[in-house]
């Protein structure tokens, strides 16, 4: 599985596990600043997922602004409240 597919897969799994309806469309935004790629942001209702290639971390944000971070290199997973 390519990295972009893995990122999307984690975002979709998170959205579904947090109550998103399977028929609701997920939006994906590619983040650029001054022509430089900063990552991707996914939205589904009040849920968000933010990918940062600089850190290799996918941050999942629920409706209560609680975050879970997934290191997609497989080294660690951490959860905290914002």
Phi and psi in degrees as GROMACS dihedral restraints (atoms count N, CA, C in turn):
[ dihedral_restraints ]
;  ai    aj    ak    al  type     phi  dphi    fc
    3     4     5     6     1   -69.8    20    10
    4     5     6     7     1   157.4    20    10
    6     7     8     9     1   -58.6    20    10
    7     8     9    10     1   -43.3    20    10
    9    10    11    12     1   -61.6    20    10
   10    11    12    13     1   -36.5    20    10
   12    13    14    15     1   -69.0    20    10
   13    14    15    16     1   -38.1    20    10
   15    16    17    18     1   -64.6    20    10
   16    17    18    19     1   -41.4    20    10
   18    19    20    21     1   -61.6    20    10
   19    20    21    22     1   -49.2    20    10
   21    22    23    24     1   -61.9    20    10
   22    23    24    25     1   -40.7    20    10
   24    25    26    27     1   -61.8    20    10
   25    26    27    28     1   -44.7    20    10
   27    28    29    30     1   -62.9    20    10
   28    29    30    31     1   -41.9    20    10
   30    31    32    33     1   -62.7    20    10
   31    32    33    34     1   -46.3    20    10
   33    34    35    36     1   -62.5    20    10
   34    35    36    37     1   -45.7    20    10
   36    37    38    39     1   -59.1    20    10
   37    38    39    40     1   -43.4    20    10
   39    40    41    42     1   -62.1    20    10
   40    41    42    43     1   -46.5    20    10
   42    43    44    45     1   -60.9    20    10
   43    44    45    46     1   -45.9    20    10
   45    46    47    48     1   -66.0    20    10
   46    47    48    49     1   -39.5    20    10
   48    49    50    51     1   -67.8    20    10
   49    50    51    52     1   -19.9    20    10
   51    52    53    54     1  -106.8    20    10
   52    53    54    55     1    24.1    20    10
   54    55    56    57     1    95.1    20    10
   55    56    57    58     1     4.1    20    10
   57    58    59    60     1   -68.4    20    10
   58    59    60    61     1   139.7    20    10
   60    61    62    63     1   -73.1    20    10
   61    62    63    64     1   137.6    20    10
   63    64    65    66     1   -60.0    20    10
   64    65    66    67     1   -21.1    20    10
   66    67    68    69     1   -90.2    20    10
   67    68    69    70     1    -6.4    20    10
   69    70    71    72     1   -79.4    20    10
   70    71    72    73     1   134.4    20    10
   72    73    74    75     1   -74.7    20    10
   73    74    75    76     1   136.1    20    10
   75    76    77    78     1   -90.2    20    10
   76    77    78    79     1   137.2    20    10
   78    79    80    81     1  -104.2    20    10
   79    80    81    82     1   140.8    20    10
   81    82    83    84     1  -124.7    20    10
   82    83    84    85     1   130.6    20    10
   84    85    86    87     1  -121.3    20    10
   85    86    87    88     1   130.1    20    10
   87    88    89    90     1   -89.9    20    10
   88    89    90    91     1   126.1    20    10
   90    91    92    93     1   -95.9    20    10
   91    92    93    94     1   123.8    20    10
   93    94    95    96     1  -129.6    20    10
   94    95    96    97     1   142.3    20    10
   96    97    98    99     1  -134.9    20    10
   97    98    99   100     1   123.1    20    10
   99   100   101   102     1    50.7    20    10
  100   101   102   103     1    39.0    20    10
  102   103   104   105     1    79.8    20    10
  103   104   105   106     1     1.5    20    10
  105   106   107   108     1   -99.7    20    10
  106   107   108   109     1   134.2    20    10
  108   109   110   111     1   -73.3    20    10
  109   110   111   112     1   122.4    20    10
  111   112   113   114     1  -105.5    20    10
  112   113   114   115     1   -18.7    20    10
  114   115   116   117     1   142.5    20    10
  115   116   117   118     1  -157.6    20    10
  117   118   119   120     1  -135.0    20    10
  118   119   120   121     1   150.4    20    10
  120   121   122   123     1  -130.8    20    10
  121   122   123   124     1   133.5    20    10
  123   124   125   126     1  -116.3    20    10
  124   125   126   127     1   142.0    20    10
  126   127   128   129     1  -129.2    20    10
  127   128   129   130     1   142.0    20    10
  129   130   131   132     1  -152.5    20    10
  130   131   132   133     1   101.7    20    10
  132   133   134   135     1    62.8    20    10
  133   134   135   136     1  -126.9    20    10
  135   136   137   138     1   -91.8    20    10
  136   137   138   139     1     8.3    20    10
  138   139   140   141     1  -101.7    20    10
  139   140   141   142     1   148.7    20    10
  141   142   143   144     1  -139.1    20    10
  142   143   144   145     1   153.7    20    10
  144   145   146   147     1  -136.6    20    10
  145   146   147   148     1   134.5    20    10
  147   148   149   150     1  -126.4    20    10
  148   149   150   151     1   121.9    20    10
  150   151   152   153     1  -102.2    20    10
  151   152   153   154     1   128.6    20    10
  153   154   155   156     1  -120.4    20    10
  154   155   156   157     1   107.6    20    10
  156   157   158   159     1   -66.9    20    10
  157   158   159   160     1   -23.2    20    10
  159   160   161   162     1   -63.5    20    10
  160   161   162   163     1   -35.4    20    10
  162   163   164   165     1  -104.9    20    10
  163   164   165   166     1   -17.7    20    10
  165   166   167   168     1    75.7    20    10
  166   167   168   169     1    18.1    20    10
  168   169   170   171     1  -111.8    20    10
  169   170   171   172     1   136.8    20    10
  171   172   173   174     1  -103.4    20    10
  172   173   174   175     1   117.6    20    10
  174   175   176   177     1   -99.5    20    10
  175   176   177   178     1   124.6    20    10
  177   178   179   180     1  -105.0    20    10
  178   179   180   181     1   129.2    20    10
  180   181   182   183     1  -123.2    20    10
  181   182   183   184     1   120.8    20    10
  183   184   185   186     1   -92.0    20    10
  184   185   186   187     1  -176.5    20    10
  186   187   188   189     1   -61.3    20    10
  187   188   189   190     1   -27.0    20    10
  189   190   191   192     1   -92.6    20    10
  190   191   192   193     1    12.1    20    10
  192   193   194   195     1    64.9    20    10
  193   194   195   196     1    20.5    20    10
  195   196   197   198     1   -81.8    20    10
  196   197   198   199     1   140.4    20    10
  198   199   200   201     1  -117.6    20    10
  199   200   201   202     1   151.3    20    10
  201   202   203   204     1  -130.2    20    10
  202   203   204   205     1   134.1    20    10
  204   205   206   207     1  -112.5    20    10
  205   206   207   208     1   133.8    20    10
  207   208   209   210     1  -119.4    20    10
  208   209   210   211     1   120.5    20    10
  210   211   212   213     1   -84.1    20    10
  211   212   213   214     1   109.6    20    10
  213   214   215   216     1   -74.0    20    10
  214   215   216   217     1    -4.4    20    10
  216   217   218   219     1   -80.5    20    10
  217   218   219   220     1    -4.4    20    10
  219   220   221   222     1    85.1    20    10
  220   221   222   223     1     9.7    20    10
  222   223   224   225     1   -81.5    20    10
  223   224   225   226     1   -36.2    20    10
  225   226   227   228     1  -160.8    20    10
  226   227   228   229     1   158.5    20    10
  228   229   230   231     1  -133.4    20    10
  229   230   231   232     1   130.6    20    10
  231   232   233   234     1  -132.5    20    10
  232   233   234   235     1   146.9    20    10
  234   235   236   237     1  -126.9    20    10
  235   236   237   238     1   143.9    20    10
  237   238   239   240     1  -158.0    20    10
  238   239   240   241     1   165.5    20    10
  240   241   242   243     1   -99.2    20    10
  241   242   243   244     1   135.7    20    10
